[in-house]
Amino acid sequence: MKFNRAFTLHKLSNLDAIIQGNNKSLYSSLSSSITHLEAQPQTSLETLNNDPQLNFSSPTLIKNTLFEYRNKPIELLKLIDNLGTAHFDLNCFCLAVSILSSLNSPQHAIQLMKKGIEKGYVKSNNEVFKEFESLEMSNTTTLVYDILISTYCKLKKAEEGLECFYFMMDRNVVPKIETCNELLSLLSKQNKTQMVWVLYAEMYKLKMKSTVVTFNVMINVLCKEGKMKKAKVFMGFMEDLGFKPNAITYNTIIHRYCLNGKLESAQEMVGCMKQKGVKLDSYTFGSIISALCKLGRLEEAVALFEKMSQNKLVPSAVTYNTLIDASVLQQREFGYSIQVQR
């Protein structure tokens, strides 16, 4: 369906006059335009923005319009979908993110904040924090800080996220434990173990209540540092506090034992896992199979592989490749090999 250009020009060509008048007129005009455009999905206001006859490129105008949606986050999503963000500045991004943060899910706000960072509107955390504070929307201020940290985590920018954490501390704002866990996890994945311990210490000072996820990240860090005894002690500390280690907790320690060639220690942990009623998963089997293959115990590895099938567990591609490589090596060295059935 072709869009009605005459209708669009009638609604939007007089924006200069609207700017000088009441902002609510613009709000009403845009709402009417969006309703019309929704009936014609091939058209968007972003396309219209590129028309030289139209003038909707003023960040101040956009900010004033966005403010009219401060209590209507769902309608704001529709506006952004149609308008785009081509003419947003940092203030517009922060205002829109602040409004969207009131939704049940933070994903829309995170995606918009991500776009603002990727487009280069966020020059520094100090700048963006000042923007959020200037909005004077106290009901969402703490939420947007968490969203900013989560956004940095999604972008793999751990140090920027950690800086945000300290900006929050300076303002006596405590992040959500889920946000801190996300940042801890990213720092761990990037092998920035010293920063992980620094952040964990700050969380402890703030008397934040750790979760199973928190403990799992810290146990993983201890394993990476080769401190296996301390990792097991930490797991015991976790249990003393009333947290039940899950498959991830056990698999983290088992995997590291296997990487270090300590198969017996890994098997002991598997025994503890069974004793505690925690189900073995594909990752558990994969780690033990890999360790057996490295030790040349292919028959045991294949037997364990078959047991996975009996337990209706799907092996990963890594497990398949490990067995195939071990089988090929055995063929070269001993002239025979064990077939691995897919």
C-alpha positions as CSV (number, residue, x, y, z in Angstrom):
1,M,0.0,0.0,0.0
2,K,1.4,3.4,-0.9
3,F,1.5,6.0,1.8
4,N,-0.6,9.1,1.6
5,R,2.0,11.9,1.1
6,A,-0.6,14.6,1.2
7,F,-1.9,13.5,4.6
8,T,1.7,13.3,6.0
9,L,2.6,16.8,4.7
10,H,-0.7,18.1,6.2
11,K,0.2,16.7,9.6
12,L,3.9,17.4,9.8
13,S,5.0,20.2,7.4
14,N,4.1,22.9,9.8
15,L,6.4,21.8,12.6
16,D,8.0,25.2,13.0
17,A,4.7,26.7,14.0
18,I,4.1,23.8,16.4
19,I,7.5,24.3,18.1
20,Q,6.6,27.9,18.8
21,G,3.2,26.8,20.2
22,N,2.1,24.3,22.8
23,N,4.2,21.1,22.9
24,K,1.0,19.2,23.6
25,S,0.0,20.1,20.0
26,L,3.0,18.4,18.7
27,Y,2.3,15.4,21.0
28,S,-1.2,15.2,19.6
29,S,0.0,15.6,16.0
30,L,2.6,12.9,16.3
31,S,0.2,10.5,17.9
32,S,-2.3,11.0,15.1
33,S,0.5,10.6,12.5
34,I,1.7,7.4,14.1
35,T,-1.8,5.9,14.2
36,H,-2.0,6.6,10.5
37,L,1.5,5.2,9.8
38,E,0.8,2.0,11.7
39,A,-1.9,1.3,9.2
40,Q,0.8,1.6,6.5
41,P,3.8,-0.4,7.8
42,Q,6.0,0.3,4.8
43,T,6.2,3.9,5.9
44,S,8.1,5.3,8.9
45,L,8.7,8.8,10.2
46,E,12.5,8.1,9.9
47,T,11.9,8.0,6.1
48,L,10.0,11.3,6.3
49,N,12.8,12.9,8.3
50,N,15.0,12.6,5.2
51,D,12.5,14.6,3.1
52,P,13.9,18.2,2.7
53,Q,10.4,19.6,2.9
54,L,10.1,18.4,6.4
55,N,11.9,19.7,9.5
56,F,11.9,17.3,12.4
57,S,15.6,17.4,13.2
58,S,15.7,19.5,16.4
59,P,16.8,17.5,19.5
60,T,15.0,20.1,21.7
61,L,11.8,19.5,19.8
62,I,12.3,15.7,20.1
63,K,13.1,16.0,23.9
64,N,9.9,18.0,24.5
65,T,7.9,15.5,22.5
66,L,9.4,12.5,24.4
67,F,8.6,14.2,27.7
68,E,4.9,14.1,26.8
69,Y,5.3,10.3,26.8
70,R,6.9,10.1,30.3
71,N,4.0,8.1,31.7
72,K,3.3,6.1,28.5
73,P,6.4,3.9,27.9
74,I,4.5,1.5,25.6
75,E,3.4,4.3,23.3
76,L,6.9,5.7,23.4
77,L,8.1,2.4,22.0
78,K,5.8,2.9,19.0
79,L,7.0,6.5,18.6
80,I,10.7,5.4,18.5
81,D,9.9,2.5,16.1
82,N,8.3,5.0,13.7
83,L,10.5,8.0,14.3
84,G,13.9,6.3,14.7
85,T,16.8,7.9,16.5
86,A,18.6,9.7,13.7
87,H,18.2,13.1,15.3
88,F,18.5,12.1,18.9
89,D,21.2,13.6,21.1
90,L,22.5,12.3,24.4
91,N,19.7,14.1,26.3
92,C,17.0,12.4,24.1
93,F,18.6,9.0,24.6
94,C,18.8,9.4,28.3
95,L,15.2,10.7,28.6
96,A,13.8,7.8,26.4
97,V,15.8,5.2,28.4
98,S,14.5,6.7,31.6
99,I,10.9,6.4,30.5
100,L,11.4,2.9,29.1
101,S,13.0,1.7,32.3
102,S,9.6,1.7,33.9
103,L,8.5,-1.2,31.8
104,N,8.5,-4.7,33.4
105,S,11.4,-5.9,31.2
106,P,14.6,-3.7,30.9
107,Q,15.4,-5.1,27.5
108,H,13.9,-2.2,25.5
109,A,15.7,0.4,27.5
110,I,19.0,-1.6,27.3
111,Q,18.7,-1.9,23.5
112,L,18.1,1.9,23.2
113,M,21.0,2.7,25.5
114,K,23.2,0.3,23.5
115,K,22.3,2.2,20.3
116,G,23.2,5.5,22.0
117,I,26.6,4.1,23.1
118,E,27.4,2.5,19.7
119,K,26.5,5.8,17.9
120,G,29.0,7.6,20.1
121,Y,26.6,9.8,22.0
122,V,28.0,8.6,25.3
123,K,31.4,10.2,25.6
124,S,31.9,9.5,29.3
125,N,30.1,8.0,32.2
126,N,30.3,11.3,34.1
127,E,28.4,13.0,31.2
128,V,25.7,10.4,31.0
129,F,25.2,10.4,34.8
130,K,24.7,14.1,34.8
131,E,22.1,13.8,32.0
132,F,20.2,11.2,34.0
133,E,20.3,13.4,37.1
134,S,19.2,16.5,35.2
135,L,16.0,14.7,34.1
136,E,14.6,14.8,37.7
137,M,12.7,11.6,37.2
138,S,13.4,10.1,40.7
139,N,11.2,7.1,40.2
140,T,13.5,5.7,37.5
141,T,16.9,7.2,38.4
142,T,18.3,4.1,40.2
143,L,16.9,1.8,37.5
144,V,18.6,3.6,34.6
145,Y,22.0,3.2,36.4
146,D,21.5,-0.6,36.5
147,I,20.4,-0.5,32.9
148,L,23.6,1.4,31.9
149,I,25.8,-1.2,33.6
150,S,23.9,-4.0,31.9
151,T,24.3,-2.3,28.6
152,Y,28.0,-2.1,29.0
153,C,28.0,-5.8,29.9
154,K,26.1,-6.6,26.7
155,L,28.7,-4.6,24.8
156,K,31.6,-6.5,26.6
157,K,32.8,-3.2,28.1
158,A,33.6,-4.4,31.6
159,E,35.8,-1.5,32.8
160,E,33.1,1.0,31.8
161,G,30.6,-1.0,33.7
162,L,32.8,-1.1,36.8
163,E,33.2,2.7,36.5
164,C,29.4,3.0,36.5
165,F,29.4,0.9,39.7
166,Y,31.6,3.4,41.4
167,F,29.6,6.4,40.1
168,M,26.6,4.7,41.8
169,M,28.5,4.3,45.0
170,D,29.4,8.0,45.0
171,R,25.7,8.8,44.9
172,N,24.8,6.3,47.6
173,V,22.9,4.2,45.1
174,V,23.2,0.4,45.5
175,P,23.0,-1.6,42.3
176,K,20.8,-4.7,42.1
177,I,22.5,-8.0,42.8
178,E,21.6,-9.2,39.4
179,T,23.4,-6.3,37.8
180,C,26.5,-6.9,39.9
181,N,26.4,-10.6,39.0
182,E,26.3,-9.7,35.4
183,L,29.4,-7.5,35.8
184,L,31.2,-10.1,37.9
185,S,30.6,-12.7,35.2
186,L,31.9,-10.5,32.4
187,L,35.0,-9.6,34.3
188,S,35.6,-13.3,35.0
189,K,35.1,-14.3,31.3
190,Q,37.6,-11.6,30.3
191,N,40.0,-13.1,32.9
192,K,40.2,-9.9,34.8
193,T,40.2,-11.8,38.1
194,Q,41.8,-9.0,40.2
195,M,38.9,-6.7,39.2
196,V,36.4,-9.5,40.1
197,W,37.8,-9.6,43.7
198,V,37.8,-5.8,44.0
199,L,34.1,-5.7,42.9
200,Y,33.2,-8.6,45.2
201,A,34.9,-6.8,48.1
202,E,32.9,-3.7,47.4
203,M,29.7,-5.7,47.3
204,Y,30.5,-7.2,50.6
205,K,31.1,-3.7,52.1
206,L,27.6,-2.7,50.8
207,K,26.2,-5.8,52.6
208,M,24.7,-7.0,49.3
209,K,23.1,-10.5,49.6
210,S,24.9,-12.9,47.3
211,T,23.0,-15.4,45.2
212,V,24.0,-18.8,43.8
213,V,25.1,-17.0,40.7
214,T,27.5,-14.8,42.8
215,F,29.1,-17.8,44.4
216,N,29.4,-19.7,41.1
217,V,31.3,-16.8,39.6
218,M,33.7,-16.5,42.5
219,I,34.3,-20.3,42.5
220,N,35.0,-20.1,38.8
221,V,37.6,-17.3,39.5
222,L,39.3,-19.4,42.2
223,C,39.5,-22.3,39.8
224,K,41.0,-20.1,37.1
225,E,43.6,-19.0,39.6
226,G,44.4,-22.7,40.3
227,K,43.2,-22.4,43.9
228,M,41.1,-25.7,43.9
229,K,41.2,-26.2,47.6
230,K,39.9,-22.7,48.2
231,A,37.2,-23.3,45.6
232,K,35.9,-26.3,47.5
233,V,36.1,-24.4,50.8
234,F,34.1,-21.6,49.2
235,M,31.5,-24.1,48.1
236,G,31.3,-25.3,51.7
237,F,30.9,-21.7,52.8
238,M,28.1,-21.3,50.3
239,E,26.3,-24.3,51.8
240,D,26.8,-23.0,55.3
241,L,24.9,-19.8,54.3
242,G,22.0,-21.9,53.1
243,F,22.7,-21.9,49.3
244,K,22.6,-25.2,47.5
245,P,25.3,-25.7,44.9
246,N,23.8,-26.5,41.5
247,A,25.2,-28.3,38.4
248,I,27.1,-25.2,37.4
249,T,28.9,-25.1,40.7
250,Y,30.0,-28.7,40.5
251,N,30.8,-28.6,36.8
252,T,33.1,-25.6,37.3
253,I,35.3,-27.5,39.7
254,I,35.0,-30.8,37.8
255,H,36.0,-29.1,34.5
256,R,39.1,-27.4,36.1
257,Y,40.2,-30.7,37.7
258,C,39.9,-32.4,34.3
259,L,41.9,-29.6,32.6
260,N,44.6,-30.0,35.2
261,G,44.7,-33.8,34.6
262,K,43.3,-34.6,38.0
263,L,40.7,-37.2,37.0
264,E,40.3,-38.8,40.4
265,S,39.5,-35.5,42.0
266,A,37.0,-34.8,39.3
267,Q,35.4,-38.2,39.8
268,E,35.2,-37.5,43.5
269,M,33.3,-34.4,42.8
270,V,30.9,-36.3,40.5
271,G,30.3,-38.7,43.4
272,C,29.5,-35.7,45.7
273,M,27.2,-34.3,43.0
274,K,25.2,-37.6,42.9
275,Q,25.1,-37.8,46.7
276,K,23.6,-34.3,46.9
277,G,21.0,-35.2,44.4
278,V,22.3,-32.8,41.7
279,K,21.7,-34.3,38.2
280,L,24.7,-34.8,35.9
281,D,24.4,-33.0,32.6
282,S,26.1,-33.0,29.2
283,Y,28.8,-30.7,30.5
284,T,29.6,-33.0,33.4
285,F,30.0,-36.0,31.1
286,G,31.9,-34.0,28.5
287,S,34.5,-32.9,31.0
288,I,35.2,-36.5,32.2
289,I,35.2,-37.9,28.7
290,S,37.7,-35.3,27.7
291,A,40.0,-36.2,30.6
292,L,39.7,-39.9,29.9
293,C,40.7,-39.3,26.2
294,K,43.7,-37.3,27.2
295,L,44.8,-40.2,29.4
296,G,44.4,-42.6,26.5
297,R,41.5,-44.4,28.3
298,L,39.3,-44.4,25.2
299,E,37.2,-47.5,26.1
300,E,36.1,-45.9,29.3
301,A,35.4,-42.6,27.5
302,V,33.2,-44.4,24.9
303,A,31.4,-46.3,27.7
304,L,30.6,-43.0,29.4
305,F,29.5,-41.6,26.0
306,E,27.0,-44.4,25.6
307,K,25.8,-43.8,29.1
308,M,24.9,-40.2,28.1
309,S,22.6,-41.6,25.4
310,Q,21.0,-43.9,28.0
311,N,20.4,-40.8,30.2
312,K,18.9,-39.0,27.2
313,L,21.7,-36.4,27.3
314,V,22.8,-34.8,24.0
315,P,26.6,-34.6,23.6
316,S,28.1,-31.4,22.5
317,A,30.1,-31.0,19.3
318,V,33.2,-30.7,21.4
319,T,32.6,-34.1,23.0
320,Y,32.1,-35.7,19.6
321,N,35.3,-34.2,18.3
322,T,37.3,-35.2,21.4
323,L,36.3,-38.8,21.0
324,I,36.9,-38.8,17.2
325,D,40.4,-37.3,17.7
326,A,41.2,-39.8,20.4
327,S,40.0,-42.7,18.1
328,V,42.2,-41.5,15.2
329,L,45.2,-41.2,17.5
330,Q,44.6,-44.7,18.8
331,Q,44.4,-46.0,15.2
332,R,47.7,-44.4,14.4
333,E,49.5,-45.8,17.4
334,F,47.9,-49.2,17.9
335,G,46.4,-50.0,14.5
336,Y,42.8,-50.2,15.8
337,S,40.2,-47.8,17.1
338,I,36.8,-47.8,18.8
339,Q,33.9,-46.6,16.6
340,V,32.0,-43.6,18.0
341,Q,28.3,-43.8,17.1
342,R,26.4,-40.6,16.6
